[in-house]
Amino acid sequence: MARKPGRMYRQIRGQAYCRREYMGGVPANRINTYDLGVPNGDFAITIQLKAKEPCQIRHTALEAARISANRLLAKNAGATGYHLKIRPYPHHVLRENKLATGAGADRVSSGMRAAFGKAVGTAARVQAGDILMIVRVPVSSLNFAKDALWSASIKLPTPTYMMIEQNGEIIH
């Protein structure tokens, strides 16, 4: 049975590979901004999106989740009505040993000889209970913020849950 391409990097295996000074050609991080909206605004509600299982989240998935949440928040809460923060940083460099396929591949490919692999992207390693995103909004925008985080959670490779605080007290 063929392995699905997205599942290959989801599990945490082995030591972290993150010393970039020893590597050449690590692809650039796709995440543009980690803080969006109004970082120093006074908001009553804080919603945290947390991971249920340990996994690796690729930088492209984090960026897709950020775009999805930011689009909904900016549209519904207004440009100054929220603060969105992405917590994990993709330090871990992912490698892939690309194998040639098709006619004549046996003459070109080296198979598993020197199979260390080339850097193909980066990922953030998260554990169960780690905070992935934080949204701060006024009470009037609570439902919009929950919808935005739900939309972002679809883009992530792990099941998630939300923790809602109002003025420092957990309400859900």
N, C-alpha and C positions, 0 to 999 in steps of 0.2 A: 504494500500500500504506500502510495506516495505521501510524503510529508507536506502539510500545508505551509506555504512560505511565511506567513505571518507568525506562526507558532514557534518558529525556530529560535527566536531571540527572547521569547517571553520568560522562560525559566532562568533562574539565577544559577549558573554553573561556574564552578572554579573561582579563582581569585579575580578581583577587579583588575582591569587592564586600562590604566588611566594616566600613565606617565608620558605625556605627549612630547616631552623633550627628546625622548628616545625614538620617536616614530616619525616617519615622513608621510605626508599626504593624508592627514586626517580630515575628512569632510567638515565643512563649517557647520556650526550649530544653526538650526533653522529658527529657533525661538528668537523673535526680535526684541520683545519687551517683556519683562517679568512683572512690572507694576503698571496697571492701567487705571484710568479714571482719575479720581482725586485722592492721592495717597494720604494726605493730612486732613481729610474731611472728618467731620464729627457725625458718625452714623451709629444708630441704636442697635441694629441687627448685624450679627456676624455669623456667616454660614461657612462651615468647613467641609470640604469634600475629602473623605478619607478612603484609603484602600482597605479592602477586606482580606486580600491575599498578598503574599510577597511575590514580586515580579519585576521585570525590567520594562520600562516604558521608553520607547524610542523617541528621539527628539521631534520627529515628524508628527507623532501622535500627540505629544504635548502641545505643539504648535496648532494642530487642528482643533484640539480641545479649547485652547486659548481663543482662537478666532471665533469659534462657535459661541462660546460664552460671552465674549466681548460684543459680538454683533447683537445678540439678544438684549444684553444689558444696556448698550448705548441706544438702541431703538426704543426700549420701553421705559428705562429709568432716566434717560437723558445723559448728556455727556458729563455732567457734573454731579450725577445722582448716585454714584457708586465708586467702589474701589475694588479692583480685582488683582489678586496676587498669585503668581505661579510659584510654588514652593520648591519642588525638586529641580536639581540642575543635572543635565546629562553629562556626567564625567566619564562613564565607562565607554571605551571604544570597542565597537563590534567589528569582528573580522569574518571574512568569508573566503573559503577556498573554492574559487569558481572552476567548475569542470566543463570541459568542451564537450559538446554533443553534436550529433549529426555524422555525416560521411567523413571519414578520415580522422575522427577524433582520437583514435587510438595512437596515431602517429604524432599528434600535436600535444596531447595531454600528458601530464606526468603523474596523474592519479593521486595517490596519497603520499608520494615522495615530496618532501619539503612542503607540507600541507599547513603551514602556519597561517596563511591567508592574508588578504589585503584589508585595510580598514575601509568599511563601507558605511559607517554611520556611528552615532553615539546613542547612549541610553542612560536613563536614570534608574538606579536600583532602589526600589522602595520595599519596605516591610509592611506587614499587616498593621493597620492603625496609623500609618504615616499620613500626614496632611498633604494632599496634592494641590488643592486650590483653596483660596480664601476669598470670600466676597463679603464686603461690608456695604450695607444699604440702609436707607431709612425704613421705618415700619411700613410705609405705604407701598414699597417696592418688594416686599418679602416674596410674594408669589412669582414675580418676574425673575428674581434671583434664584429661586428654587428651580424654575424652568430652565434657566441658563446653565446651572450646574448639572442638571439632568441631561441636557443636550451635550454638554462637554463630556460627561461620563460615558456616553455611548462611544466616543472616539478612543477611549482608553482600554487597554487589554486586561484589566482586572475589574472584578465587581467592586462597587463603591457604595458608600453610605454618606448621608449628610448629618452634621451636628449643628444645631441652631442655637445661638446664644443671644440673649437680649440683655444689654447692660451688664454683662459678665455672668449672668445666670443661664444655665442650660434649660431651654424650653422644649427641645425635641431632639 
